[in-house]
Amino acid sequence: MRIACVIASLGSGGAERVMASLCTAWAARGDEVSLFTFDDGRQDFHAVPAGVSRVALDLAGTSTSALGAIRANAVRLRTLRRALRRAAPDVIVSFTDRTNVSTLLAARGLGIPVVVSERIDPRRHDIGAAWSALRRLSYRWASGLVVQTARVRAWAETHVPPTKVHVIGNPVREVATPPLAAGARATTIAAVGRLVPQKGFDTLLRAFALVHVTHPEWRLVISGEGPQRAALEAQRHALGLDAAVALPGRTADVDAVLAGSAVFVLSSRYEGFPNVLLEAMASGCACVATDCDSGPSELLEHDRLGLLVPVDDAAALAAAMTRVLDDATYRTRLGDAARVSTQRFAPARVLQAWDDVLTAAQRCANGRAA
């Protein structure tokens, strides 16, 4: 099968990681895979898989006016359309909202089925009125729409017929660093993510301040980088947590962080499918997560695989963290059960689900052509 994949970049995000892993799996079994990105490819975080034809279109950039934006998008569509026509794929797979719209517009009339995928909760992630209108228009042309959680299915069914909606979680990545035994883990609470309001790290700091009063031996390490760094550092100082909370920046070795941490906390206000939570579970961490839209409740069964707490509730988050810190046996039980549960997201299972979607998309396109 000839598969063309389109994504804005191969940056450090979860969507990029999943796209790279799908391309790797398809190329490894002999499919002819082309990967198109809108950037110039110089800032890649994920390596281009062997056997994949990478085309960096070098079309990323910020426009300073509405007219400039229209012109830039017109160039982007023309360039992508020419690239797709040259690749002549059997099916196109596109990731993330605006890229999906651009791909559907560029592929219009080429006779190639397009499968698009939303990689964050579209009910919470605002892409602007113009892009939202274009999404509603263009998604009708998609041969399939993949979302990551059952909670988002209802939204997807307002954009495409229910038969074209598919729920596929992300594959659990094989951890590079073997998880340490429970007794060998550091008294560390780990959190990972971009330093942006979505991740709720301000709430996490308030919660940890409450925990630190009775558990001064525990440290909180928030790995990630982003525009909220200065605000979070100021909050850390105001709470008197300079010695107890580390903000080391983005790390390429998340596995090592999770393998050695006893507890992982996801404090997000919303998610798409929280890859890092799945990775923490696979690493055997005892996990505490906000019951946000969407994802955590579909990964964590409360009190069996981890603990779920309300969004933006520092007191509830502190209470849940205290519960797992106070009981080492409970902590171990949660971590062990979470690790076993991640096999439902085994890469082979997820790949098969994607293959089923691509087959259905080709069948749908062939039916229209007939």
Buried (B, 14 or more C-beta within 10 A) or exposed (E): BBBBBBBBBBBBBBBBBBBBBBBBBBBEEEBBBBBBBBBBBEEBBBEBBEBBBBBBBEBBEEEEEEEEBEEBBEEBBEBBBEBBEEBEBBBBBBBBBBBBBBBBBBBBEBEBBBBBBBBBBBBBBEBEEEBBEBBEEBBEBBBBBBBBBEBBBEBBBEBBEEEBBBBBBBBBBEBEBEBBEBEEBEEBBBBBBBBBBBBBBBBBBBBBBBBBEEBEEBBBBBBBBBEBBEEBBEBBEEBEBEEBBBBEEBBEEBBBBBBBBBBBBBBBBBBBBBBBBBBBBBBBBBBBBBBBBBBBBBBBEBEEBBBBBEBBBBEBBBBBBBBBBEEBEBBBBBBBBBBEBBEEBEBEBBBEBBBEBBEBBBEBBEEEEE
